[in-house]
Amino acid sequence: MDWGTDLWDQYDVIEKHTQSGLDLMEKYVKFVKERTEIEMNYAKQLRNLTKKYSPKRGSKEEQECRFTNHQSFFDILNEMNDYAGQRELVAENMMMNICIELTKYLQELKQERKMHLSEAKKAQQSLESTYKQLDSSKKRFEREWREAEKAAQYAEKTDQDINATKADVEKAKQQAHVRSHVAEECKNDYAAQLQKYNKEQSQFYFSDMPLIFNKLQDLDERRIQKLACGYVLFADIEKHVVPIIGKCLDGISRAGVSVKERNDSMAVIEQHKSGFDRPSDLEFEDYSQGINRASSDTSLGTPKGPLDLLGKNKSKPFWLFSKKSKPPVTEDFAHLPPEQRRKRLQQKIDELGKELQKEMDQSEGLGKMKDVYEKNPQMGDPACLSPQINQTAQNIERLRGELNKYESWLAEAGGRGDTLRYSTHSFDNNGAHEPYRSRNRSRNSVYVSSPDGAHSDEGTPDTSQAIYAEFDDDFEDEELAAPIGHCTALYNFPGSSEGTISMQEGEVLAVVEEDKGDGWTRVRRANGDEGYIPTSYASMTLNK
């Protein structure tokens, strides 16, 4: 069954039906477009909501992230931000895969339908034109035949008229013959036009229009199929993000489970514990004896309680709920309670230690580079490194001075903490650093805190002065580090400086420590020998 056979006479129905289908597709595109606008607005509102409640950099809320309930809330905000991203993805995919795609296809269908309907109208107009010619020839034949009959009747009447002359009779017969001949030609023309019209009508109803109707049927079926795919995509796009949305929701659940109330309580203690003793009983001041107990008290060098720290009169009670004025901030953190002061000093010492180690690594690299330049002048001028070496040496001395200052303040605060002492590096006459890198055992000594808060230096009985062990060139006693890659020597390198290793062009070595920006890479031979080589002298291949 098809439209061309079963709906051959339903042109208007087919025209309206196909237009209705195109209208439905256009309506669905508008529906999806409005859905995408809703999704985008929803995602935008979610992002604005998460941004509104997210902590600003350096704010008090960001500092409270150490508490699990605060951190979990921030994790929820992050998950909601990711959730908003998935809603945006749904909107974008629907716009690209449904709205734009169907709109483009809809325009193609409209053009194709317009073309088919135009072909149908042309066929109809051609048939109507042929029919008009047929009707014209038919009317002419009818008119001429009547004229021929009249002429024949007149000739017969003239022939029977006794008063008519022979010339009149001949003329009437000749006129009747002419009219009869013209009528016969009109009859033949009418017959030809009728045959032509019947042929075109048969072509119109059995070939042309069924073909056009079948094309319109195929067009409508393709429209329905494309629209059905759009319906399926509407769900599939949503299904595609469901697993990721599920992960976002799982992340929110994990954020709730990760809240540890006990840990938060301990974090509050850790953050705000002052280390003060509770206020002792107030002494009885016997004014009848003329003795001012308060004036007899002697203050100690180190504050023993909150009244000492705040500069208040110890004869007055200490109120927990009274407003406390903030003392001025000092470099040694003496404005903080003892416990918090020790923590801040230890934190500052750790920061200085990291900066010092960074400067020392840079000094080592510069020393190695200068040594290479001196032995291989074609690689560079050693004198150009002197300003950097001098500046690095000044930075090291400055950081050591600050480190000693803060360590002395930490000792005064009642403990020295776990302070990492960094290696004292020797310099040559030009101020260049020795070309080797400190390892775990190289010129480092570590302070180890005792249970009572005192600090001792491992390997030396003097706790007030850091004594540094000499560098141990032998790596045999240490556990060998796992290689992180391999390299192939591009040039010969003598390795005559301390801490370096020689290599021959084409030799393959294991990479133990990659270049940290100083131009040197630590490598190891198969026999266990380790040392540094210039990074530019070898082709590096690191493990992924």
C-alpha positions as CSV (number, residue, x, y, z in Angstrom):
1,M,0.0,0.0,0.0
2,D,1.2,3.4,-0.9
3,W,-0.2,7.0,-1.2
4,G,0.1,7.0,-5.0
5,T,-2.2,4.0,-5.4
6,D,-4.6,4.3,-2.4
7,L,-4.7,8.1,-2.1
8,W,-4.6,9.0,-5.8
9,D,-7.5,11.4,-5.4
10,Q,-6.5,12.9,-2.0
11,Y,-4.1,15.6,-3.0
12,D,-5.4,18.1,-0.5
13,V,-5.2,15.6,2.3
14,I,-1.6,14.7,1.5
15,E,-0.7,18.4,1.3
16,K,-2.2,19.2,4.7
17,H,-0.7,16.0,6.3
18,T,2.8,16.7,5.2
19,Q,2.6,20.3,6.3
20,S,1.2,19.1,9.7
21,G,4.3,16.8,10.1
22,L,6.7,19.6,9.4
23,D,4.8,21.8,11.9
24,L,5.2,19.1,14.5
25,M,9.0,18.9,13.9
26,E,9.3,22.6,14.2
27,K,7.2,22.6,17.4
28,Y,9.5,19.9,18.9
29,V,12.6,21.9,18.0
30,K,11.1,24.9,19.9
31,F,10.3,22.6,22.8
32,V,13.9,21.3,23.1
33,K,15.3,24.8,22.7
34,E,13.2,26.1,25.6
35,R,14.3,23.0,27.6
36,T,18.0,23.9,26.9
37,E,17.3,27.5,28.1
38,I,15.9,26.1,31.3
39,E,18.9,23.9,31.8
40,M,21.3,26.7,31.2
41,N,19.5,29.0,33.6
42,Y,19.4,26.2,36.2
43,A,23.2,25.6,35.8
44,K,23.9,29.3,36.0
45,Q,21.9,29.6,39.2
46,L,23.6,26.6,40.7
47,R,27.0,28.1,39.8
48,N,26.1,31.5,41.3
49,L,24.8,29.6,44.4
50,T,28.1,27.7,44.9
51,K,30.1,30.8,44.2
52,K,28.1,32.7,46.8
53,Y,28.8,30.2,49.5
54,S,32.3,29.3,48.5
55,P,35.1,30.7,50.8
56,K,37.0,33.6,49.4
57,R,40.8,33.3,49.2
58,G,42.4,34.2,52.6
59,S,39.0,34.5,54.3
60,K,38.2,33.1,57.7
61,E,36.1,30.4,56.1
62,E,39.0,29.2,54.1
63,Q,41.1,28.9,57.2
64,E,38.4,26.8,58.8
65,C,38.8,24.1,56.1
66,R,40.8,22.1,58.7
67,F,37.5,21.2,60.3
68,T,35.9,18.2,58.6
69,N,32.4,19.6,58.8
70,H,33.6,22.8,57.0
71,Q,35.6,20.9,54.5
72,S,32.7,18.6,53.7
73,F,30.5,21.6,53.0
74,F,33.1,23.0,50.6
75,D,33.3,19.5,49.0
76,I,29.5,19.6,48.5
77,L,29.8,23.0,46.9
78,N,32.4,21.6,44.5
79,E,30.2,18.6,43.7
80,M,27.3,21.0,43.0
81,N,29.5,23.0,40.7
82,D,30.3,19.8,38.8
83,Y,26.6,19.0,38.8
84,A,25.9,22.4,37.2
85,G,28.5,21.6,34.6
86,Q,26.6,18.4,33.7
87,R,23.4,20.4,33.3
88,E,25.3,22.7,30.9
89,L,26.5,19.7,29.0
90,V,22.9,18.4,28.7
91,A,21.9,21.8,27.3
92,E,24.8,22.0,24.9
93,N,24.3,18.5,23.6
94,M,20.5,19.0,23.1
95,M,21.2,22.2,21.3
96,M,23.8,20.7,19.0
97,N,22.4,17.2,18.4
98,I,18.6,18.0,18.4
99,C,17.8,21.6,17.8
100,I,20.5,22.5,15.2
101,E,20.4,19.1,13.5
102,L,16.6,18.9,13.2
103,T,16.3,22.6,12.1
104,K,18.8,21.9,9.3
105,Y,16.9,18.7,8.3
106,L,13.6,20.6,8.5
107,Q,14.7,23.2,6.0
108,E,15.8,20.4,3.6
109,L,12.4,18.7,4.0
110,K,10.5,22.0,3.3
111,Q,12.5,22.6,0.1
112,E,11.9,19.0,-1.0
113,R,8.2,19.2,-0.3
114,K,7.9,22.5,-2.1
115,M,9.6,20.9,-5.1
116,H,7.2,17.9,-5.2
117,L,4.1,20.1,-4.8
118,S,5.4,22.3,-7.6
119,E,5.8,19.3,-9.9
120,A,2.3,18.2,-9.1
121,K,0.9,21.7,-10.0
122,K,2.9,21.7,-13.2
123,A,1.4,18.3,-14.2
124,Q,-2.1,19.5,-13.3
125,Q,-1.6,22.7,-15.3
126,S,-0.4,20.7,-18.3
127,L,-3.4,18.4,-18.1
128,E,-5.8,21.4,-17.8
129,S,-4.2,23.0,-20.8
130,T,-4.7,19.8,-22.9
131,Y,-8.3,19.7,-21.7
132,K,-8.9,23.2,-22.8
133,Q,-7.5,22.4,-26.3
134,L,-9.8,19.4,-26.4
135,D,-12.8,21.4,-25.3
136,S,-12.0,24.0,-27.9
137,S,-11.7,21.5,-30.7
138,K,-14.9,19.8,-29.6
139,K,-16.8,23.0,-29.7
140,R,-15.4,23.9,-33.1
141,F,-16.3,20.5,-34.4
142,E,-19.8,20.9,-33.0
143,R,-20.2,24.3,-34.6
144,E,-18.8,23.3,-38.0
145,W,-21.0,20.2,-38.1
146,R,-24.1,22.2,-37.5
147,E,-23.0,24.6,-40.3
148,A,-22.4,21.7,-42.6
149,E,-25.9,20.3,-41.8
150,K,-27.5,23.7,-42.5
151,A,-25.5,23.9,-45.8
152,A,-26.6,20.4,-46.8
153,Q,-30.3,21.2,-46.0
154,Y,-30.1,24.5,-48.0
155,A,-28.6,22.7,-51.0
156,E,-31.3,20.1,-50.9
157,K,-34.0,22.8,-50.6
158,T,-32.5,24.8,-53.4
159,D,-32.4,21.7,-55.6
160,Q,-36.1,21.0,-55.1
161,D,-37.0,24.7,-55.6
162,I,-38.4,25.0,-59.2
163,N,-37.7,28.7,-59.2
164,A,-34.0,28.2,-58.5
165,T,-31.6,28.4,-61.3
166,K,-29.1,25.7,-62.1
167,A,-26.3,28.1,-61.0
168,D,-28.0,28.6,-57.6
169,V,-28.2,24.9,-57.1
170,E,-24.6,24.3,-58.0
171,K,-23.5,27.0,-55.7
172,A,-25.6,25.7,-52.8
173,K,-24.2,22.1,-53.4
174,Q,-20.6,23.5,-53.6
175,Q,-21.1,25.4,-50.3
176,A,-22.6,22.3,-48.6
177,H,-19.6,20.3,-49.8
178,V,-17.1,22.8,-48.4
179,R,-18.9,22.9,-45.0
180,S,-18.9,19.1,-44.9
181,H,-15.2,19.0,-45.6
182,V,-14.5,21.6,-42.8
183,A,-16.7,19.7,-40.4
184,E,-14.8,16.5,-41.2
185,E,-11.4,18.2,-40.5
186,C,-12.8,19.5,-37.2
187,K,-14.0,16.0,-36.4
188,N,-10.5,14.6,-37.0
189,D,-8.9,17.3,-34.9
190,Y,-11.3,16.7,-32.1
191,A,-10.5,13.0,-32.2
192,A,-6.8,13.7,-32.1
193,Q,-7.1,16.1,-29.2
194,L,-9.3,13.6,-27.4
195,Q,-6.7,10.9,-27.9
196,K,-4.0,13.2,-26.7
197,Y,-5.9,14.2,-23.6
198,N,-6.8,10.7,-22.6
199,K,-3.1,9.7,-22.9
200,E,-2.0,12.7,-20.8
201,Q,-4.8,12.0,-18.3
202,S,-3.7,8.4,-18.0
203,Q,-0.1,9.5,-17.5
204,F,-1.2,12.0,-14.9
205,Y,-3.3,9.7,-12.8
206,F,-1.4,6.4,-13.2
207,S,2.2,7.7,-13.4
208,D,3.0,11.3,-12.6
209,M,0.8,11.9,-9.5
210,P,1.4,8.5,-7.9
211,L,5.1,9.1,-8.3
212,I,4.8,12.5,-6.6
213,F,2.6,11.2,-3.9
214,N,5.0,8.3,-3.2
215,K,7.9,10.8,-3.0
216,L,5.8,12.8,-0.5
217,Q,5.1,9.6,1.4
218,D,8.9,8.8,1.5
219,L,9.6,12.4,2.7
220,D,7.0,12.1,5.5
221,E,8.4,8.7,6.6
222,R,11.9,10.1,6.7
223,R,10.7,13.1,8.7
224,I,9.0,10.7,11.2
225,Q,12.1,8.6,11.5
226,K,14.3,11.7,12.1
227,L,11.8,13.0,14.6
228,A,11.8,9.6,16.4
229,C,15.6,9.8,16.6
230,G,15.3,13.2,18.2
231,Y,12.9,11.8,20.8
232,V,15.4,9.1,21.6
233,L,18.3,11.6,21.8
234,F,16.2,13.6,24.2
235,A,16.5,10.7,26.7
236,D,19.9,9.4,25.7
237,I,21.6,12.8,26.3
238,E,20.1,12.8,29.8
239,K,21.2,9.2,30.4
240,H,24.7,10.0,29.3
241,V,25.3,12.3,32.2
242,V,23.4,10.2,34.8
243,P,26.6,8.2,35.8
244,I,28.5,11.4,36.3
245,I,25.7,13.0,38.2
246,G,25.5,9.9,40.3
247,K,29.2,10.3,41.1
248,C,28.5,13.9,42.1
249,L,25.8,12.7,44.4
250,D,28.0,10.0,45.8
251,G,30.6,12.6,46.4
252,I,28.1,14.6,48.4
253,S,27.3,11.4,50.4
254,R,31.0,10.8,51.0
255,A,31.3,14.4,52.2
256,G,28.6,13.8,54.8
257,V,30.2,10.5,55.9
258,S,33.7,12.0,56.2
259,V,32.6,14.4,58.9
260,K,34.4,13.4,62.1
261,E,33.1,15.3,65.1
262,R,35.8,14.1,67.4
263,N,38.5,15.2,64.9
264,D,37.0,18.7,64.7
265,S,36.9,19.0,68.5
266,M,40.6,18.1,68.6
267,A,41.4,20.5,65.8
268,V,39.8,23.3,67.8
269,I,42.0,22.4,70.7
270,E,45.0,22.3,68.5
271,Q,44.3,25.6,66.9
272,H,43.3,27.6,70.0
273,K,45.0,26.0,73.0
274,S,46.8,28.8,74.8
275,G,49.0,26.7,77.2
276,F,48.1,28.9,80.2
277,D,47.4,27.5,83.6
278,R,44.0,28.2,85.1
279,P,44.0,31.3,87.4
280,S,45.0,30.5,91.0
281,D,43.0,31.5,94.1
282,L,43.1,35.2,94.9
283,E,45.2,36.1,97.9
284,F,43.7,37.8,101.0
285,E,44.9,41.3,101.1
286,D,44.9,42.5,104.7
287,Y,44.7,46.2,104.5
288,S,44.5,46.4,108.3
289,Q,48.2,45.4,108.5
290,G,49.1,48.0,105.8
291,I,50.4,45.2,103.5
292,N,49.7,45.4,99.8
293,R,50.0,41.8,98.6
294,A,49.7,42.8,95.0
295,S,52.7,45.0,95.2
296,S,54.8,42.2,96.7
297,D,54.4,40.0,93.7
298,T,57.4,39.7,91.5
299,S,56.9,39.1,87.8
300,L,58.8,36.5,85.9
301,G,60.4,37.0,82.6
302,T,58.1,34.5,80.9
303,P,54.3,35.1,81.2
304,K,52.6,32.4,83.3
305,G,49.0,33.2,82.6
306,P,46.5,35.2,80.6
307,L,46.7,38.1,83.0
308,D,50.5,38.4,82.5
309,L,50.2,38.2,78.7
310,L,47.4,40.8,78.6
311,G,49.1,43.1,81.1
312,K,46.2,43.0,83.6
313,N,46.3,43.3,87.3
314,K,46.5,39.8,88.8
315,S,44.5,41.0,91.8
316,K,41.5,41.2,89.6
317,P,39.6,38.1,88.5
318,F,40.0,36.8,84.9
319,W,36.6,36.7,83.1
320,L,36.1,34.3,80.3
321,F,33.3,36.2,78.6
322,S,34.9,39.7,78.8
323,K,36.1,41.2,75.5
324,K,39.8,40.8,75.1
325,S,41.7,43.6,73.3
326,K,44.2,42.3,70.8
327,P,47.8,43.0,71.7
328,P,50.1,44.5,69.0
329,V,51.7,41.9,66.6
330,T,55.4,41.3,67.2
331,E,58.0,39.5,65.0
332,D,58.7,36.9,67.7
333,F,55.0,36.2,68.1
334,A,55.2,37.1,71.8
335,H,51.7,38.5,71.5
336,L,50.4,34.9,71.2
337,P,49.8,32.4,74.0
338,P,52.7,30.1,74.6
339,E,51.3,27.1,72.8
340,Q,50.3,29.1,69.7
341,R,53.6,31.0,69.8
342,R,55.6,27.8,69.7
343,K,53.5,26.5,66.7
344,R,53.9,29.8,64.8
345,L,57.7,29.9,65.5
346,Q,58.0,26.2,64.4
347,Q,56.0,27.0,61.2
348,K,58.2,30.0,60.4
349,I,61.4,27.9,61.0
350,D,60.1,25.2,58.6
351,E,59.4,27.9,55.9
352,L,62.9,29.4,56.3
353,G,64.4,25.9,56.2
354,K,62.7,25.2,52.8
355,E,63.9,28.5,51.4
356,L,67.4,27.8,52.7
357,Q,67.5,24.4,51.1
358,K,66.3,25.9,47.8
359,E,69.1,28.5,47.9
360,M,71.7,25.8,48.7
361,D,70.5,23.6,45.8
362,Q,70.9,26.6,43.5
363,S,74.3,27.3,45.0
364,E,75.4,23.7,44.3
365,G,74.2,24.0,40.7
366,L,76.0,27.2,40.1
367,G,79.2,25.7,41.6
368,K,79.0,22.7,39.3
369,M,78.3,24.9,36.3
370,K,81.2,27.2,37.1
371,D,83.5,24.1,37.4
372,V,82.4,22.8,34.0
373,Y,82.9,26.3,32.4
374,E,86.4,26.5,33.9
375,K,87.3,23.0,32.4
376,N,85.4,23.6,29.2
377,P,85.6,27.3,28.3
378,Q,83.7,26.7,25.0
379,M,80.6,26.1,27.0
380,G,80.6,29.5,28.7
381,D,82.4,32.2,30.7
382,P,82.8,31.3,34.4
383,A,83.0,35.0,35.3
384,C,79.3,35.5,34.3
385,L,78.2,33.3,37.1
386,S,80.0,35.3,39.9
387,P,77.1,37.8,40.5
388,Q,74.6,34.9,40.9
389,I,77.0,33.0,43.1
390,N,77.6,36.0,45.4
391,Q,73.9,36.8,45.6
392,T,73.1,33.2,46.5
393,A,75.8,33.2,49.2
394,Q,74.3,36.4,50.6
395,N,70.8,34.9,50.6
396,I,72.1,31.8,52.4
397,E,73.8,33.8,55.1
398,R,70.7,35.9,55.6
399,L,68.4,32.9,55.8
400,R,70.8,31.2,58.3
401,G,70.7,34.3,60.5
402,E,66.9,34.4,60.4
403,L,66.8,30.7,61.1
404,N,69.0,31.1,64.2
405,K,67.0,34.0,65.4
406,Y,63.7,32.1,65.3
407,E,65.3,29.0,66.8
408,S,66.4,31.1,69.8
409,W,62.9,32.5,70.2
410,L,61.5,28.9,70.0
411,A,64.0,27.9,72.7
412,E,62.8,30.8,74.9
413,A,59.2,29.8,74.3
414,G,59.8,26.5,76.0
415,G,60.6,24.0,73.3
416,R,62.5,23.7,70.0
417,G,60.2,21.4,68.0
418,D,61.3,19.2,65.1
419,T,63.7,21.6,63.4
420,L,65.6,20.5,60.3
421,R,69.1,22.0,60.2
422,Y,70.5,22.4,56.7
423,S,74.0,21.6,55.6
424,T,76.8,24.1,56.0
425,H,78.4,24.3,52.6
426,S,82.0,25.1,51.9
427,F,83.0,27.7,49.3
428,D,86.1,28.0,47.2
429,N,88.1,31.1,46.8
430,N,85.7,32.5,44.2
431,G,82.6,31.9,46.4
432,A,81.5,28.9,44.3
433,H,79.7,26.1,45.9
434,E,81.2,22.6,45.9
435,P,79.7,20.7,43.0
436,Y,77.8,18.0,44.9
437,R,74.3,17.7,46.2
438,S,73.5,17.0,49.9
439,R,71.7,13.7,50.4
440,N,69.9,12.5,53.6
441,R,73.2,11.9,55.3
442,S,75.2,14.8,53.7
443,R,76.2,17.6,56.1
444,N,72.8,17.6,57.7
445,S,71.9,17.2,61.4
446,V,68.4,16.9,62.7
447,Y,67.1,18.2,66.0
448,V,65.0,15.6,67.8
449,S,62.5,16.9,70.4
450,S,62.4,15.0,73.7
451,P,59.1,14.2,75.4
452,D,59.4,17.2,77.7
453,G,59.7,19.6,74.8
454,A,63.5,20.0,75.0
455,H,65.5,19.8,71.8
456,S,68.7,17.8,71.3
457,D,70.9,17.5,68.3
458,E,71.4,14.0,67.1
459,G,75.0,12.9,67.2
460,T,76.3,15.8,69.5
461,P,75.9,16.5,73.2
462,D,75.7,20.3,72.8
463,T,72.0,21.3,72.3
464,S,72.7,25.0,71.9
465,Q,74.8,24.8,68.8
466,A,74.2,22.9,65.6
467,I,77.1,20.7,64.6
468,Y,77.2,19.3,61.1
469,A,78.5,16.0,60.1
470,E,80.9,15.8,57.2
471,F,79.7,14.6,53.8
472,D,79.9,10.9,53.2
473,D,81.0,10.2,49.7
474,D,80.3,6.5,50.1
475,F,76.8,5.6,49.0
476,E,77.2,1.9,49.7
477,D,75.6,2.1,53.2
478,E,72.5,3.8,51.9
479,E,69.6,2.1,50.2
480,L,69.9,2.7,46.4
481,A,67.1,4.8,45.0
482,A,65.0,3.3,42.2
483,P,65.9,4.6,38.7
484,I,63.3,7.0,37.2
485,G,64.5,6.6,33.6
486,H,67.7,6.2,31.6
487,C,69.9,8.4,29.4
488,T,72.4,8.1,26.6
489,A,75.6,10.1,26.6
490,L,75.9,12.5,23.7
491,Y,79.4,13.6,24.5
492,N,82.4,12.5,26.6
493,F,82.5,14.0,30.1
494,P,85.6,13.6,32.3
495,G,83.7,13.9,35.6
496,S,86.8,15.2,37.4
497,S,84.9,17.4,39.9
498,E,83.8,16.1,43.3
499,G,80.3,14.5,43.1
500,T,80.4,14.1,39.3
501,I,80.8,10.9,37.3
502,S,82.6,10.4,34.0
503,M,80.9,9.0,30.9
504,Q,81.7,8.1,27.3
505,E,79.7,9.0,24.2
506,G,77.0,6.5,23.7
507,E,77.1,5.1,27.2
508,V,73.7,4.3,28.7
509,L,73.2,5.3,32.4
510,A,70.2,5.0,34.8
511,V,68.7,8.3,35.9
512,V,68.3,8.5,39.6
513,E,67.4,12.1,40.1
514,E,66.2,14.5,37.3
515,D,67.4,18.0,36.7
516,K,66.0,20.4,39.3
517,G,66.8,23.5,37.2
518,D,70.5,23.7,38.0
519,G,71.6,21.9,34.8
520,W,72.8,18.7,36.5
521,T,71.2,15.2,36.5
522,R,72.1,12.4,38.9
523,V,72.8,9.1,37.2
524,R,74.0,5.5,38.2
525,R,76.1,3.0,36.3
526,A,75.3,-0.7,36.3
527,N,78.1,-1.3,38.9
528,G,76.5,1.0,41.3
529,D,78.7,4.1,40.8
530,E,76.6,7.3,41.1
531,G,77.3,11.0,40.4
532,Y,76.1,14.1,38.5
533,I,76.5,14.8,34.8
534,P,75.5,17.9,32.8
535,T,71.9,17.5,31.6
536,S,72.8,18.9,28.1
537,Y,75.4,16.2,27.6
538,A,72.9,13.4,27.5
539,S,69.5,12.4,25.9
540,M,67.0,11.8,28.7
541,T,64.2,9.3,28.7
542,L,62.1,9.3,31.9
543,N,59.6,6.7,32.9
544,K,56.0,7.8,32.7
